Amino acid sequence: MVSLQEQLLKAGLVDKNKVKKVNQDKSKQKKEERRTGTESVDEARLAALETQRKNAERARELNAQRDAAAAQKAIMAQIVQMAQKNRQSKGNGDIAYNFTHGTKIERIYVSAAVQAHLIAGRLVIVFVGGAFELVPRVIADKIAERDASLVVRVNKTATQVDEDDPYAAFQIPDDLMW
């Protein structure tokens, strides 16, 4: 095979001095690259590396989202398990206990003993699995640590009365039927 330079020389498009000069320039450039340690970088290789970096970043983001979803699912499973394992019976009562859940007023029917426990704050209402469950206050606190939005009703056990309150003598009973 005949090189392009030789073909151009034979055709008379370039002369020997130009070919010699180009060869010297190429030689100097290669020598300089070897001396400084920099080589000419292929643009296609750079583009491929950039694409590979972007794909790796996207894969990391997807993995982080997947891990977060799995962690949230595990937390919800823990909450459901705690509520199912520690739920208390509502009793066979016919006393309506009203409470607010979001913007709605909800009602559950409980016995007098369960109503007393709810008023005293020993039992707490939680919304788990599409239903309202009664759980002890300790369990409700553990559920609130994981997801506070599931704890529906928490009565404070000790209510403090302000000394300057003019209505301190007129307490509203917690079991008021509305």
C-alpha positions as a printed NumPy array, in Angstrom:
array([[  0.   ,   0.   ,   0.   ],
       [  1.14 ,   3.437,  -0.816],
       [  0.697,   6.132,   1.821],
       [ -1.33 ,   9.252,   1.201],
       [  1.789,  11.419,   1.35 ],
       [  3.436,   9.437,  -1.422],
       [  0.29 ,   9.639,  -3.521],
       [  0.128,  13.416,  -3.064],
       [  3.837,  13.708,  -3.953],
       [  3.364,  11.681,  -7.143],
       [  0.34 ,  13.752,  -8.087],
       [  2.389,  16.91 ,  -7.605],
       [  0.014,  18.454,  -5.083],
       [  2.74 ,  18.8  ,  -2.415],
       [  6.5  ,  19.035,  -2.536],
       [  9.164,  17.162,  -0.549],
       [  9.846,  20.071,   1.787],
       [  6.21 ,  20.256,   2.914],
       [  6.082,  16.494,   3.537],
       [  9.341,  16.696,   5.487],
       [  8.035,  19.653,   7.542],
       [  4.756,  17.843,   8.373],
       [  6.641,  14.722,   9.447],
       [  8.965,  16.799,  11.653],
       [  5.982,  18.553,  13.267],
       [  4.295,  15.202,  13.973],
       [  7.5  ,  13.831,  15.444],
       [  7.948,  16.9  ,  17.668],
       [  4.339,  16.705,  18.862],
       [  4.66 ,  12.996,  19.775],
       [  7.951,  13.668,  21.553],
       [  6.365,  16.519,  23.507],
       [  3.396,  14.351,  24.502],
       [  5.703,  11.612,  25.757],
       [  7.776,  14.144,  27.69 ],
       [  4.833,  15.877,  29.412],
       [  2.723,  12.728,  29.845],
       [ -0.271,  14.177,  28.04 ],
       [ -1.656,  12.341,  25.116],
       [ -4.273,  13.49 ,  22.726],
       [ -7.638,  12.448,  24.092],
       [-10.15 ,  10.829,  21.85 ],
       [-13.47 ,  12.681,  21.939],
       [-15.477,   9.5  ,  21.461],
       [-13.774,   7.981,  24.503],
       [-14.609,  11.072,  26.56 ],
       [-18.243,  10.935,  25.443],
       [-18.42 ,   7.242,  26.342],
       [-16.952,   7.922,  29.792],
       [-19.44 ,  10.753,  30.355],
       [-22.343,   8.514,  29.331],
       [-21.085,   5.778,  31.624],
       [-20.81 ,   8.266,  34.516],
       [-24.359,   9.543,  33.931],
       [-25.725,   5.985,  33.799],
       [-23.941,   5.108,  37.051],
       [-25.356,   8.23 ,  38.736],
       [-28.878,   7.411,  37.558],
       [-28.491,   3.821,  38.789],
       [-27.369,   5.112,  42.205],
       [-30.423,   7.41 ,  42.409],
       [-32.782,   4.568,  41.469],
       [-31.158,   2.294,  44.056],
       [-31.527,   5.001,  46.725],
       [-35.218,   5.399,  45.867],
       [-35.717,   1.634,  45.959],
       [-33.957,   1.41 ,  49.338],
       [-36.067,   4.254,  50.749],
       [-39.268,   2.563,  49.588],
       [-38.165,  -0.735,  51.126],
       [-37.312,   1.001,  54.415],
       [-40.718,   2.722,  54.476],
       [-42.431,  -0.602,  53.788],
       [-40.484,  -2.248,  56.632],
       [-41.447,   0.549,  59.041],
       [-45.107,   0.198,  58.079],
       [-44.899,  -3.571,  58.628],
       [-43.443,  -2.953,  62.105],
       [-46.28 ,  -0.548,  62.923],
       [-48.959,  -2.995,  61.756],
       [-47.341,  -5.803,  63.724],
       [-47.168,  -3.693,  66.907],
       [-50.791,  -2.599,  66.55 ],
       [-52.068,  -6.136,  65.851],
       [-50.057,  -7.699,  68.655],
       [-50.99 ,  -5.102,  71.295],
       [-54.506,  -4.079,  70.343],
       [-57.037,  -3.896,  73.107],
       [-60.655,  -4.933,  72.931],
       [-63.214,  -2.163,  72.565],
       [-65.552,  -4.134,  74.794],
       [-69.145,  -4.969,  74.023],
       [-70.29 ,  -1.498,  74.96 ],
       [-72.807,   0.771,  73.425],
       [-71.186,   4.032,  74.477],
       [-70.239,   6.136,  71.464],
       [-66.765,   7.651,  71.774],
       [-66.327,  10.528,  69.304],
       [-62.958,  11.79 ,  68.114],
       [-61.525,  13.666,  65.165],
       [-59.483,  11.987,  62.463],
       [-58.125,  14.56 ,  60.055],
       [-61.086,  16.8  ,  59.292],
       [-63.768,  14.184,  60.041],
       [-65.461,  13.287,  63.268],
       [-65.292,   9.541,  63.782],
       [-67.102,   7.342,  66.293],
       [-66.328,   4.015,  67.903],
       [-68.523,   2.128,  70.331],
       [-66.774,   1.115,  73.54 ],
       [-67.604,  -0.15 ,  77.006],
       [-67.564,   2.126,  80.057],
       [-64.221,   0.71 ,  81.258],
       [-62.573,   1.284,  77.87 ],
       [-64.037,   4.789,  77.756],
       [-62.488,   5.513,  81.175],
       [-59.105,   4.262,  79.932],
       [-59.376,   6.447,  76.808],
       [-60.249,   9.51 ,  78.864],
       [-57.413,   8.848,  81.315],
       [-54.946,   8.46 ,  78.451],
       [-54.007,   4.85 ,  79.172],
       [-55.418,   3.747,  75.818],
       [-54.772,   5.538,  72.531],
       [-56.589,   5.311,  69.199],
       [-54.397,   4.566,  66.166],
       [-55.397,   4.238,  62.517],
       [-53.672,   1.16 ,  61.085],
       [-54.658,  -0.92 ,  58.088],
       [-57.782,   1.094,  57.364],
       [-59.257,   0.545,  60.845],
       [-59.116,   2.225,  64.233],
       [-57.374,   0.2  ,  66.913],
       [-56.968,   0.773,  70.635],
       [-53.431,   0.275,  71.902],
       [-51.684,   1.057,  75.196],
       [-50.008,   4.453,  75.44 ],
       [-46.478,   2.925,  75.382],
       [-47.175,   1.212,  72.065],
       [-48.756,   4.383,  70.657],
       [-45.585,   6.294,  71.548],
       [-43.505,   3.715,  69.663],
       [-45.852,   3.989,  66.672],
       [-45.627,   7.804,  66.822],
       [-41.815,   7.568,  66.66 ],
       [-42.129,   5.742,  63.353],
       [-45.123,   7.612,  61.881],
       [-46.925,  10.235,  63.979],
       [-49.766,  10.609,  61.462],
       [-51.168,   7.179,  62.419],
       [-51.78 ,   8.123,  66.053],
       [-55.281,   9.571,  66.046],
       [-56.147,  10.458,  69.606],
       [-53.908,  10.979,  72.636],
       [-55.444,  12.285,  75.845],
       [-53.006,  13.857,  78.244],
       [-52.964,  12.118,  81.608],
       [-52.279,  15.249,  83.618],
       [-53.987,  18.471,  82.632],
       [-52.499,  21.576,  84.122],
       [-54.756,  24.476,  84.952],
       [-53.512,  28.013,  84.615],
       [-53.919,  30.03 ,  87.822],
       [-55.149,  33.082,  85.884],
       [-57.794,  31.148,  83.988],
       [-61.215,  32.64 ,  84.841],
       [-62.938,  29.41 ,  83.697],
       [-60.827,  27.072,  85.83 ],
       [-63.819,  26.234,  88.013],
       [-65.883,  25.21 ,  84.945],
       [-64.27 ,  22.049,  83.642],
       [-65.628,  20.431,  80.474],
       [-66.007,  16.705,  81.013],
       [-64.109,  14.483,  78.58 ],
       [-67.04 ,  12.128,  78.263],
       [-69.388,  14.847,  77.058],
       [-71.634,  13.424,  74.362],
       [-71.881,  15.684,  71.312]])
